[in-house]
Amino acid sequence: MRKLTYFIACSIDGFIGDPSGDASSMYRFVDEEFLDYLKSQYPETVSTAGRLQLGIHGVRNQKFDTVIQGRASYQLALDVNITSPYAQLRELVASRTMKESPDPNVELVSGDVVNRVRELKAEESGLGIWLCGGSQLAGELLDEIDELVIKTYPLVYGSGMPMFGSDFADTEFMLDSVAAFDNGVLVRTYSRKR
């Protein structure tokens, strides 16, 4: 079985964006040290355009071969006329409103997203599935998430978009590792306790 990993950026107080979902205030912490970490450990999570700019467009995927994201997360790419933001991966977008995919590399999931993720997890592959965002989708898929990789930026939002837009559920994970960076960013990796 392949793992579903929620690889996400958040504030110290657990928000992945402000109340409208904007997380651009976190960008200032992507300095050279942290970017080197992302390029070496998670190069496939850098957008296709970013990979070209950074000269890593030919770097092999390390952890994931598939990405799934919600409609609002995907809209950020569409707003700048990018229809396949992660062309180095198989892309899925969970949406009940989009009727047709704007790109042949992007599969729309309009029905049972949990079942579709279970199908993906059952596929044969040495690489996992990246849950890119957003909050509502993460809430729907909470029972399917096997791993959390949380990039915590040294910011407090006070309110905003939570990591999981879901009803209360006491769900236990075990801390596997913590990477700390000079700019105050922490990357914590947790595995699901089953």
C-alpha positions as CSV (number, residue, x, y, z in Angstrom):
1,M,0.0,0.0,0.0
2,R,1.2,3.5,-0.9
3,K,1.2,6.2,1.7
4,L,-0.9,9.4,1.6
5,T,1.2,12.2,3.0
6,Y,-0.2,15.5,3.9
7,F,2.8,17.7,3.2
8,I,1.7,21.2,4.2
9,A,2.9,24.6,5.4
10,C,1.3,26.2,8.4
11,S,1.7,28.8,11.1
12,I,2.7,28.0,14.7
13,D,-0.9,28.0,15.6
14,G,-1.9,25.5,12.9
15,F,-3.3,27.6,10.1
16,I,-2.4,27.0,6.5
17,G,-3.5,30.4,5.4
18,D,-5.3,33.5,6.5
19,P,-9.2,33.5,6.6
20,S,-9.2,33.7,2.8
21,G,-6.6,31.0,2.4
22,D,-3.7,33.3,1.5
23,A,-0.4,31.9,2.8
24,S,2.0,34.4,1.0
25,S,3.3,35.7,4.3
26,M,5.1,32.4,4.7
27,Y,7.1,32.8,1.5
28,R,9.7,35.1,3.2
29,F,11.0,32.1,5.2
30,V,12.0,30.1,2.1
31,D,15.6,31.1,2.3
32,E,18.6,29.4,0.8
33,E,19.1,26.9,3.6
34,F,15.4,25.9,3.6
35,L,15.2,25.8,-0.2
36,D,18.2,23.5,-0.4
37,Y,16.4,21.2,2.0
38,L,13.3,21.2,-0.2
39,K,15.3,20.7,-3.4
40,S,17.1,17.7,-2.0
41,Q,14.4,16.0,0.0
42,Y,11.1,17.0,-1.7
43,P,12.0,18.3,-5.2
44,E,8.7,17.1,-6.7
45,T,6.8,19.5,-4.3
46,V,8.4,22.5,-6.1
47,S,6.1,23.7,-8.9
48,T,7.1,22.9,-12.4
49,A,7.8,26.6,-13.1
50,G,9.8,26.8,-9.9
51,R,11.9,23.7,-10.8
52,L,12.8,25.4,-14.1
53,Q,13.8,28.6,-12.4
54,L,15.9,26.7,-9.8
55,G,17.6,24.4,-12.4
56,I,16.1,21.2,-10.9
57,H,13.6,20.4,-13.6
58,G,15.3,17.1,-14.4
59,V,15.7,16.0,-10.8
60,R,14.1,12.6,-10.0
61,N,11.1,12.6,-7.7
62,Q,12.1,11.5,-4.2
63,K,8.9,10.7,-2.3
64,F,5.8,11.2,-4.5
65,D,4.6,10.4,-8.0
66,T,1.1,11.6,-7.5
67,V,-0.5,14.8,-6.1
68,I,-4.0,15.5,-5.1
69,Q,-5.3,18.9,-4.1
70,G,-8.6,20.7,-3.6
71,R,-10.2,23.1,-6.1
72,A,-9.2,26.2,-4.2
73,S,-5.6,25.2,-4.1
74,Y,-5.7,24.4,-7.8
75,Q,-7.3,27.8,-8.5
76,L,-4.1,29.6,-7.4
77,A,-2.3,28.1,-10.4
78,L,-5.3,28.7,-12.7
79,D,-5.3,32.4,-11.6
80,V,-1.8,32.8,-13.2
81,N,-2.7,30.7,-16.3
82,I,-1.0,27.5,-15.2
83,T,-3.1,24.4,-15.8
84,S,-0.6,21.8,-14.7
85,P,1.3,23.2,-11.7
86,Y,3.0,19.9,-10.9
87,A,3.6,18.4,-14.4
88,Q,6.3,16.2,-12.9
89,L,3.6,14.3,-11.0
90,R,0.2,12.7,-11.9
91,E,-2.2,15.5,-10.8
92,L,-5.7,15.1,-9.3
93,V,-8.0,17.9,-8.3
94,A,-11.0,17.2,-6.1
95,S,-13.8,19.5,-7.3
96,R,-17.6,19.3,-7.4
97,T,-17.8,22.5,-9.5
98,M,-15.4,22.0,-12.4
99,K,-17.0,20.0,-15.2
100,E,-13.9,19.6,-17.4
101,S,-10.2,19.4,-16.8
102,P,-8.3,22.3,-18.4
103,D,-5.2,20.1,-18.8
104,P,-4.7,16.4,-20.0
105,N,-2.3,15.9,-17.0
106,V,-5.0,16.8,-14.5
107,E,-7.7,14.3,-13.5
108,L,-10.8,15.8,-11.9
109,V,-12.3,13.9,-9.0
110,S,-15.9,15.0,-8.6
111,G,-17.3,11.9,-6.9
112,D,-16.2,9.9,-3.9
113,V,-12.7,11.3,-3.2
114,V,-12.0,8.9,-0.4
115,N,-12.6,5.9,-2.7
116,R,-10.4,7.4,-5.4
117,V,-7.6,7.9,-2.9
118,R,-8.0,4.3,-1.7
119,E,-7.6,3.2,-5.3
120,L,-4.5,5.3,-5.7
121,K,-3.0,3.8,-2.4
122,A,-3.6,0.3,-3.7
123,E,-1.6,0.9,-6.9
124,E,1.9,-0.6,-7.3
125,S,4.5,2.1,-6.9
126,G,7.6,2.8,-4.9
127,L,6.5,6.4,-4.4
128,G,3.6,7.9,-2.4
129,I,0.8,10.3,-2.8
130,W,1.1,13.9,-1.8
131,L,-2.0,15.6,-0.4
132,C,-1.1,19.2,-1.3
133,G,-4.2,21.0,0.2
134,G,-6.5,22.3,1.1
135,S,-8.3,22.3,4.4
136,Q,-11.6,20.8,3.5
137,L,-10.0,18.1,1.4
138,A,-7.7,17.2,4.3
139,G,-10.7,17.0,6.6
140,E,-12.4,14.6,4.2
141,L,-9.3,12.4,3.8
142,L,-8.2,12.4,7.5
143,D,-8.8,8.7,7.9
144,E,-6.7,8.0,4.8
145,I,-3.7,10.1,5.8
146,D,-0.7,7.9,6.8
147,E,1.9,10.6,7.3
148,L,2.1,14.3,8.1
149,V,5.0,16.5,7.1
150,I,4.3,19.9,8.6
151,K,6.5,22.8,7.6
152,T,5.9,25.2,10.5
153,Y,6.8,28.8,9.9
154,P,7.5,31.1,12.8
155,L,4.3,33.1,12.5
156,V,1.1,33.2,14.6
157,Y,-2.1,34.0,12.6
158,G,-4.6,34.0,15.4
159,S,-7.3,32.8,13.0
160,G,-7.5,31.6,9.5
161,M,-7.8,28.4,7.4
162,P,-7.1,25.4,9.7
163,M,-5.0,22.4,8.6
164,F,-8.1,20.2,8.7
165,G,-11.5,21.6,7.9
166,S,-13.4,18.8,9.6
167,D,-15.5,17.9,12.6
168,F,-13.7,17.0,15.8
169,A,-11.8,13.7,15.7
170,D,-9.1,12.6,18.1
171,T,-6.6,11.2,15.7
172,E,-3.2,10.1,17.0
173,F,0.1,10.4,15.1
174,M,3.7,9.6,16.3
175,L,6.5,12.0,15.9
176,D,9.2,10.5,13.6
177,S,11.6,13.4,13.1
178,V,12.1,17.2,13.4
179,A,14.4,19.3,11.2
180,A,15.1,22.8,12.4
181,F,16.4,25.7,10.3
182,D,18.2,28.9,11.2
183,N,15.2,31.0,10.1
184,G,13.0,29.4,12.7
185,V,11.2,27.0,10.4
186,L,10.6,23.5,11.7
187,V,9.7,20.4,9.5
188,R,8.0,17.8,11.7
189,T,7.3,14.4,10.3
190,Y,4.6,12.2,11.9
191,S,3.3,8.7,11.1
192,R,-0.2,7.6,11.7
193,K,-0.7,5.5,14.8
194,R,-3.0,2.6,13.8
